[in-house]
C-alpha cells in the first residue's frame, strides 16, 4: 500500500509539495493526510483490530484515560502501532460523545457527531483508548485561503496513520466554518487518524468528513495560528512555529 500525505488543497499558490495536494482555488480545494494509507510505514503491526478493540473499548463506550499524573508529553506511541482493519463498532450512535485534546497549548474540547459520523467517532474512541495520539505533534498549519491546524500523525511527517482506512461520512452539504473538526484524507474513503481543526471560516469542497464541533478551546487553535507557520510546504502552509503536542486524547460518552 502506498504511503502518501493527507492533503488540504484549495490554495492556488501552492503546488504538490511532499505529496500534499494543494491545487486549485479555495472553493475546489482539498485537505489531506496519509493516515489511512500508512500501514507500510509502521514498524510493527497488531495481529487483528478486533482483538485489540475488544480489550480497549469499555462497556460504557468511554476511551480509557491516559496517565493523568504525567505533566510532560510522553513519547509518541502511535508510530509503532498499526492495525490491519478498522476496529469493530463499539460506540452507541444514539449517545453524545466528547473528545478532549489535552495539548501543550491548552485543552481543546470537541463535541462528536456519532449519529452522522459513527465510523469516525468509533475510530477516535478506539485510538484514544490505545493512547495512539499521545505525544504526537500537530504537523501542519495553513494560513492563506484555508485556515486549519492539522494533527493526528504520530510520526509528525504527514504520512503516518493507524494502518486501516474507513469510509467518508456526513458529506452531504458539508461546510467548514470556524470550529469545525474534520478528517484529512488522501482521496475518497481513505480516512485514518489525521484530522484538522478549522480556526477561521474556510471554503472547501464537501470531501472531508466533518465529525464534530469545537465547544471549548477554539481560542487555543487561534493562538497557535497567530504564531504562524514556517512555509515548509509553500507560502502559508507549513509546520506551526508554536510546537503543539497532543499530551493526551480522551473520548467520553455522556
Secondary structure, 3 states (H helix, E strand, C coil): CCCCCEEECCCCCCCCECCECCCCCHHHCCEECCHHHCHHHCCCCCCCHHHHHHHHCCCCCCCCCCCCCCCCCCCCCHHHCCCCCCCCCCCCCCCCEEEEEEECCEEEEEEECCCCCHHHHHHHHHHHHCCCCCCEECCEEECCCCCEEEECCCCCCCCCCCCCCECCCCCCCCCECCCEEEECECCCCCECCCEEEECCCECCCCCCCEEEEEEECHHHHHHHHHCCECCCCCCCEECECCCCEEEEEEEEEC
